[in-house]
Amino acid sequence: MFISSLMITMLISLPILIIIILIYNNRKLKSQNKKINEILAIKDTTISNYASSRVAVKDVIENFFAIDRVVTLIAQGKSREDIANELNISIERVEIIIKLSRLRDNYKNSKI
């Protein structure tokens, strides 16, 4: 009789113990999943920022090489629209190049 009641107690407590272990493991997995999702979000942001910076650097390099041509055309009296059409670039880019040219000239004059 004692053995059978012990067996019944074990049979009842074993599933409860398994459920407790599963709940504990589930909590750990939720925590790890949250950390992984945060890492993935940071990775996506980093990739996006990297792509944006590559485009920005490319634009700066292209603008830098076009400075002399734009300055020459301005010296010839051409308008920004004419320069944009002739060089096949946007007016905004022409204005950025003009600003870069002014910055470059101010830097050269300050070094002298």
C-alpha positions, -999 to +999 in steps of 0.1 A: +000+000+000+028+024+009+046+016-023+016+022-044+010+056-028+046+065-034+043+054-070+012+076-074+030+105-059+059+101-082+037+097-112+020+130-104+051+149-094+071+139-124+049+157-150+048+188-127+086+187-125+088+184-163+064+214-168+085+235-144+117+227-163+100+235-196+087+269-183+122+277-171+138+268-205+111+288-223+120+319-202+156+315-211+148+311-248+125+342-248+154+362-233+179+349-259+154+356-287+150+392-275+187+397-275+191+382-310+163+405-323+181+435-308+214+424-325+196+419-358+181+454-356+215+469-349+230+450-378+203+463-402+209+498-390+246+494-394+242+481-429+219+509-438+243+536-424+272+520-443+253+521-476+243+557-470+279+567-462+292+549-493+267+570-514+278+602-496+315+595-501+309+587-538+290+620-542+317+640-525+344+624-547+324+631-578+318+667-567+354+672-559+365+661-594+339+684-610+350+715-590+375+728-616+351+723-645+322+741-627+345+770-616+357+774-652+322+775-665+311+800-639+341+822-648+329+821-684+296+836-671+274+805-675+243+801-652+239+772-628+212+758-650+235+759-681+263+742-661+239+715-649+227+708-684+262+709-699+277+685-673+245+664-670+242+669-633+215+683-610+214+720-601+216+710-564+249+692-572+262+723-590+253+744-559+271+719-537+302+721-559+302+759-558+300+757-519+329+732-519+349+755-542+343+784-518+353+763-489+385+751-507+393+787-516+388+799-480+410+771-468+438+780-492+436+817-483+437+810-446+469+789-450+487+817-467 
